[in-house]
Structure formats: structure tokens, C-alpha cells
């Protein structure tokens, strides 16, 4: 039995689209990484990352022009964060936050988005 080139192209395109769909879907299911997954990992440098962990106590300070500097940790590793933008109400040290932005170096995120994890009043 002989395969036509058209069928081979269709199969290759289906395999490629399936792989891309799986990649997109798996990152959607678990969009946030821990600090330990990102810190010191050159693989993510220059890429957009989403990290969720705890703001280190004593690390929050303000720079010129309203720039916010702080660190986040998961207890094992720490990453420095620079954020320019509107700070969510309730942001404080010791809170769990999610930062999205570009990893400029293995230990620094230039965040474009900052979200705080809402504590439930029922917890």
C-alpha cells in the first residue's frame, strides 16, 4: 500500500497541532510556577514567567517614580521582583502573591502584573 504525499502532510500537520494544543493546555492548567522552579534556571531567562509565592518580610521598599521592589520566596529559593504599576489593595509582606513578567536574570523578575492571593473569610 502506497501513501500519497497529501496524506503524509495532513498527518504531520495533525501531529504538530496536537502537540501545540497539548503544550498550551498544560500551561493553562498550571500557569504558576514556584520560586524554586524558576530561581537559578537559565532556561527561563528572557521569557515571560508567572510565579506565585510569599513576599519576604522586610524586603518591600519603594524606589524613584513609584517603583516597588520586593522579594518572593518559597522557603528554599528567593527571587527579586521589580514592579511598576498599580499595587493591589492589601499588598503586604508575608502575603502570597502572583507575579507575571519577564525573567531578566536567574534571580530577578521585571513584573508587569502583580496579584495578591485573596484570603477567604471562611478559611
C-alpha positions as YAML, in Angstrom:
chain: A
units: angstrom
residues:
- id: 1
  name: UNK
  ca: [0.00, 0.00, 0.00]
- id: 2
  name: UNK
  ca: [1.40, 3.34, -1.06]
- id: 3
  name: UNK
  ca: [0.71, 6.58, 0.85]
- id: 4
  name: UNK
  ca: [0.08, 9.73, -1.08]
- id: 5
  name: UNK
  ca: [2.17, 12.78, -0.12]
- id: 6
  name: UNK
  ca: [-1.01, 14.69, 0.73]
- id: 7
  name: UNK
  ca: [-1.88, 12.17, 3.45]
- id: 8
  name: UNK
  ca: [1.59, 12.40, 4.98]
- id: 9
  name: UNK
  ca: [1.35, 16.21, 5.11]
- id: 10
  name: UNK
  ca: [-2.09, 16.00, 6.75]
- id: 11
  name: UNK
  ca: [-0.80, 13.52, 9.37]
- id: 12
  name: UNK
  ca: [2.24, 15.73, 10.07]
- id: 13
  name: UNK
  ca: [0.04, 18.84, 10.48]
- id: 14
  name: UNK
  ca: [-2.34, 16.97, 12.79]
- id: 15
  name: UNK
  ca: [0.57, 15.77, 14.94]
- id: 16
  name: UNK
  ca: [2.03, 19.28, 15.10]
- id: 17
  name: UNK
  ca: [-1.30, 20.89, 16.02]
- id: 18
  name: UNK
  ca: [-1.90, 18.22, 18.65]
- id: 19
  name: UNK
  ca: [1.49, 18.90, 20.22]
- id: 20
  name: UNK
  ca: [0.89, 22.65, 20.26]
- id: 21
  name: UNK
  ca: [-2.57, 22.20, 21.75]
- id: 22
  name: UNK
  ca: [-1.18, 19.96, 24.49]
- id: 23
  name: UNK
  ca: [1.55, 22.49, 25.31]
- id: 24
  name: UNK
  ca: [-0.92, 25.37, 25.52]
- id: 25
  name: UNK
  ca: [-3.44, 23.38, 27.55]
- id: 26
  name: UNK
  ca: [-0.90, 22.04, 30.06]
- id: 27
  name: UNK
  ca: [0.43, 25.55, 30.76]
- id: 28
  name: UNK
  ca: [-3.17, 26.72, 31.22]
- id: 29
  name: UNK
  ca: [-3.85, 24.05, 33.85]
- id: 30
  name: UNK
  ca: [-0.82, 25.00, 35.93]
- id: 31
  name: UNK
  ca: [0.11, 28.54, 34.93]
- id: 32
  name: UNK
  ca: [2.08, 29.45, 38.06]
- id: 33
  name: UNK
  ca: [5.49, 28.13, 38.98]
- id: 34
  name: UNK
  ca: [7.16, 28.18, 42.36]
- id: 35
  name: UNK
  ca: [10.25, 30.28, 43.07]
- id: 36
  name: UNK
  ca: [12.40, 27.12, 43.22]
- id: 37
  name: UNK
  ca: [11.34, 26.14, 39.70]
- id: 38
  name: UNK
  ca: [12.49, 29.49, 38.30]
- id: 39
  name: UNK
  ca: [15.34, 30.73, 40.53]
- id: 40
  name: UNK
  ca: [18.76, 29.96, 39.11]
- id: 41
  name: UNK
  ca: [17.30, 28.35, 36.00]
- id: 42
  name: UNK
  ca: [18.78, 29.94, 32.87]
- id: 43
  name: UNK
  ca: [16.11, 28.20, 30.78]
- id: 44
  name: UNK
  ca: [13.57, 30.90, 31.69]
- id: 45
  name: UNK
  ca: [15.83, 33.98, 31.36]
- id: 46
  name: UNK
  ca: [14.39, 36.40, 28.81]
- id: 47
  name: UNK
  ca: [10.99, 34.67, 28.88]
- id: 48
  name: UNK
  ca: [7.64, 35.56, 30.41]
- id: 49
  name: UNK
  ca: [7.01, 33.68, 33.65]
- id: 50
  name: UNK
  ca: [4.24, 33.51, 36.23]
- id: 51
  name: UNK
  ca: [5.42, 32.82, 39.75]
- id: 52
  name: UNK
  ca: [3.31, 32.51, 42.89]
- id: 53
  name: UNK
  ca: [4.86, 32.57, 46.35]
- id: 54
  name: UNK
  ca: [5.26, 34.59, 49.54]
- id: 55
  name: UNK
  ca: [6.55, 38.17, 49.90]
- id: 56
  name: UNK
  ca: [9.66, 38.12, 52.09]
- id: 57
  name: UNK
  ca: [9.24, 40.11, 55.30]
- id: 58
  name: UNK
  ca: [11.45, 43.22, 55.37]
- id: 59
  name: UNK
  ca: [12.08, 43.14, 51.63]
- id: 60
  name: UNK
  ca: [9.48, 45.66, 50.42]
- id: 61
  name: UNK
  ca: [10.74, 49.13, 49.54]
- id: 62
  name: UNK
  ca: [9.86, 51.91, 47.13]
- id: 63
  name: UNK
  ca: [12.19, 53.43, 44.56]
- id: 64
  name: UNK
  ca: [12.02, 56.55, 42.46]
- id: 65
  name: UNK
  ca: [8.96, 57.07, 40.31]
- id: 66
  name: UNK
  ca: [6.81, 54.70, 42.36]
- id: 67
  name: UNK
  ca: [8.81, 51.56, 41.53]
- id: 68
  name: UNK
  ca: [8.15, 48.76, 44.00]
- id: 69
  name: UNK
  ca: [10.97, 46.37, 44.91]
- id: 70
  name: UNK
  ca: [10.43, 43.20, 46.91]
- id: 71
  name: UNK
  ca: [11.45, 39.56, 47.14]
- id: 72
  name: UNK
  ca: [9.36, 36.41, 46.96]
- id: 73
  name: UNK
  ca: [10.27, 33.03, 48.39]
- id: 74
  name: UNK
  ca: [9.00, 29.50, 48.73]
- id: 75
  name: UNK
  ca: [11.25, 28.85, 51.73]
- id: 76
  name: UNK
  ca: [14.00, 27.33, 49.62]
- id: 77
  name: UNK
  ca: [14.84, 29.97, 46.99]
- id: 78
  name: UNK
  ca: [14.31, 33.71, 46.65]
- id: 79
  name: UNK
  ca: [13.74, 35.96, 43.62]
- id: 80
  name: UNK
  ca: [13.93, 39.75, 43.45]
- id: 81
  name: UNK
  ca: [10.92, 41.48, 41.88]
- id: 82
  name: UNK
  ca: [10.68, 44.95, 40.36]
- id: 83
  name: UNK
  ca: [7.15, 46.21, 39.70]
- id: 84
  name: UNK
  ca: [5.92, 49.47, 38.20]
- id: 85
  name: UNK
  ca: [2.19, 49.86, 38.28]
- id: 86
  name: UNK
  ca: [-0.83, 49.97, 40.50]
- id: 87
  name: UNK
  ca: [-0.29, 47.96, 43.65]
- id: 88
  name: UNK
  ca: [-3.33, 45.89, 44.64]
- id: 89
  name: UNK
  ca: [-5.06, 46.93, 47.87]
- id: 90
  name: UNK
  ca: [-3.96, 44.72, 50.72]
- id: 91
  name: UNK
  ca: [-0.46, 44.05, 49.37]
- id: 92
  name: UNK
  ca: [1.91, 43.46, 52.30]
- id: 93
  name: UNK
  ca: [4.83, 41.39, 53.47]
- id: 94
  name: UNK
  ca: [4.12, 37.75, 54.26]
- id: 95
  name: UNK
  ca: [1.26, 37.54, 51.77]
- id: 96
  name: UNK
  ca: [1.12, 35.07, 48.93]
- id: 97
  name: UNK
  ca: [1.32, 36.93, 45.61]
- id: 98
  name: UNK
  ca: [1.40, 36.07, 41.93]
- id: 99
  name: UNK
  ca: [3.77, 37.99, 39.69]
- id: 100
  name: UNK
  ca: [3.82, 37.83, 35.92]
- id: 101
  name: UNK
  ca: [6.63, 39.30, 33.88]
- id: 102
  name: UNK
  ca: [9.96, 38.82, 32.21]
- id: 103
  name: UNK
  ca: [12.77, 36.99, 33.98]
- id: 104
  name: UNK
  ca: [15.70, 39.37, 33.40]
- id: 105
  name: UNK
  ca: [18.26, 37.18, 35.18]
- id: 106
  name: UNK
  ca: [18.06, 33.87, 37.03]
- id: 107
  name: UNK
  ca: [17.10, 35.74, 40.21]
- id: 108
  name: UNK
  ca: [15.16, 38.81, 39.01]
- id: 109
  name: UNK
  ca: [11.67, 39.28, 37.56]
- id: 110
  name: UNK
  ca: [10.63, 42.56, 35.96]
- id: 111
  name: UNK
  ca: [6.93, 42.17, 36.74]
- id: 112
  name: UNK
  ca: [4.21, 43.61, 34.54]
- id: 113
  name: UNK
  ca: [1.38, 42.25, 36.68]
- id: 114
  name: UNK
  ca: [1.00, 41.80, 40.43]
- id: 115
  name: UNK
  ca: [-1.90, 39.96, 42.05]
- id: 116
  name: UNK
  ca: [-2.46, 39.06, 45.67]
- id: 117
  name: UNK
  ca: [-3.97, 35.78, 46.70]
- id: 118
  name: UNK
  ca: [-7.30, 36.55, 48.31]
- id: 119
  name: UNK
  ca: [-7.65, 35.11, 51.73]
- id: 120
  name: UNK
  ca: [-11.08, 33.66, 52.17]
- id: 121
  name: UNK
  ca: [-13.07, 34.88, 55.14]
- id: 122
  name: UNK
  ca: [-14.21, 31.29, 55.53]
- id: 123
  name: UNK
  ca: [-10.73, 29.79, 55.99]
...
